[in-house]
């Protein structure tokens, strides 16, 4: 029994969180397109790791647990990252709204819809 425990302890290694940092500053989970923002946001809303795995089948359950553990161990740093990402998203939204006339687009789409209904 003692020998089995020794050999088991020799095979256990600590693995880093499965976080991939992209060149544009986005943190993704493993080799997937799912972002840290997505996983942590739904986790904070009360979603379990198993539910997250169900919603995002490209994620491995072990990676979800590792990501949640990373968040819990580095909560302050992750919250700063999430706030920065939210600010970036708001800035991009403002730029897009300034560049594109959404009311004009809506009007054009309504005209097209009306034309199709006449035919």
C-alpha positions as CSV (number, residue, x, y, z in Angstrom):
1,X,0.0,0.0,0.0
2,X,2.8,2.4,0.9
3,X,4.6,1.6,-2.3
4,X,1.4,2.4,-4.3
5,X,1.1,5.8,-2.6
6,X,4.7,6.7,-3.3
7,X,4.4,5.8,-7.0
8,X,1.2,7.8,-7.2
9,X,2.7,10.9,-5.7
10,X,5.6,10.7,-8.1
11,X,3.2,10.8,-11.0
12,X,1.2,13.8,-9.8
13,X,2.2,17.1,-11.3
14,X,0.6,20.5,-11.0
15,X,-0.7,21.9,-14.3
16,X,-1.0,25.6,-15.1
17,X,-4.4,27.1,-15.9
18,X,-5.3,26.4,-19.6
19,X,-5.2,30.1,-20.6
20,X,-4.0,31.2,-24.0
21,X,-3.1,34.9,-24.4
22,X,-3.7,36.2,-27.9
23,X,-1.8,39.1,-29.5
24,X,-4.8,41.4,-29.2
25,X,-5.0,40.9,-25.5
26,X,-7.8,38.4,-25.3
27,X,-7.5,35.4,-23.0
28,X,-9.0,32.2,-24.3
29,X,-9.5,28.8,-22.6
30,X,-7.1,26.3,-24.0
31,X,-7.1,26.0,-27.8
32,X,-10.8,27.1,-28.1
33,X,-12.4,30.3,-29.1
34,X,-14.2,30.6,-25.7
35,X,-12.9,33.6,-23.7
36,X,-12.0,33.9,-20.1
37,X,-14.7,36.7,-20.0
38,X,-17.4,34.2,-21.1
39,X,-16.6,31.5,-18.6
40,X,-16.1,33.8,-15.6
41,X,-19.2,35.8,-16.4
42,X,-21.5,32.8,-16.4
43,X,-19.7,31.3,-13.4
44,X,-20.4,34.5,-11.4
45,X,-24.1,34.3,-12.5
46,X,-24.2,30.9,-10.7
47,X,-23.6,28.5,-13.6
48,X,-21.9,25.3,-12.6
49,X,-18.8,23.9,-14.3
50,X,-20.9,21.1,-15.7
51,X,-23.5,23.5,-17.1
52,X,-20.6,25.6,-18.7
53,X,-19.3,22.4,-20.3
54,X,-22.8,21.7,-21.7
55,X,-23.1,25.2,-23.1
56,X,-19.6,25.2,-24.6
57,X,-18.9,21.7,-25.7
58,X,-15.5,22.7,-27.1
59,X,-14.3,23.1,-23.5
60,X,-13.0,20.2,-21.4
61,X,-14.6,20.0,-17.9
62,X,-11.1,19.8,-16.3
63,X,-10.2,23.1,-18.1
64,X,-13.3,24.8,-16.8
65,X,-12.5,23.7,-13.2
66,X,-8.9,24.9,-13.7
67,X,-10.1,28.2,-15.1
68,X,-12.5,28.7,-12.2
69,X,-9.7,27.8,-9.7
70,X,-7.4,30.3,-11.4
71,X,-10.2,33.0,-11.1
72,X,-10.7,32.2,-7.4
73,X,-7.0,32.4,-6.7
74,X,-6.4,35.6,-8.8
75,X,-9.8,37.3,-8.4
76,X,-8.6,40.9,-8.2
77,X,-6.3,40.6,-11.3
78,X,-9.1,38.8,-13.3
79,X,-11.6,41.5,-12.3
80,X,-9.3,44.2,-13.5
81,X,-8.9,42.3,-16.8
82,X,-12.6,41.9,-17.2
83,X,-13.2,45.7,-16.5
84,X,-10.6,46.5,-19.2
85,X,-12.3,44.2,-21.7
86,X,-15.6,45.8,-20.9
87,X,-14.2,49.3,-21.5
88,X,-12.7,48.2,-24.8
89,X,-16.0,46.8,-25.9
90,X,-17.8,50.0,-25.0
91,X,-15.2,52.0,-26.9
92,X,-15.6,49.8,-30.0
93,X,-19.4,50.1,-29.8
94,X,-19.1,53.9,-29.7
95,X,-16.8,53.9,-32.7
96,X,-19.1,51.6,-34.7
97,X,-22.2,53.6,-33.8
98,X,-20.4,56.8,-34.9
99,X,-19.3,55.2,-38.2
100,X,-22.6,53.6,-39.1
101,X,-26.0,55.3,-39.2
102,X,-28.1,52.7,-37.6
103,X,-31.3,54.6,-38.1
104,X,-30.6,54.9,-41.8
105,X,-29.9,51.2,-42.0
106,X,-33.1,50.5,-40.2
107,X,-35.1,52.7,-42.6
108,X,-33.5,51.0,-45.6
109,X,-34.3,47.5,-44.2
110,X,-37.9,48.5,-43.5
111,X,-38.3,49.7,-47.1
112,X,-36.9,46.5,-48.5
113,X,-39.3,44.5,-46.3
114,X,-42.2,46.5,-47.5
115,X,-41.2,46.0,-51.1
116,X,-41.1,42.2,-50.6
117,X,-44.5,42.2,-49.0
118,X,-46.0,44.0,-52.0
119,X,-44.7,41.4,-54.4
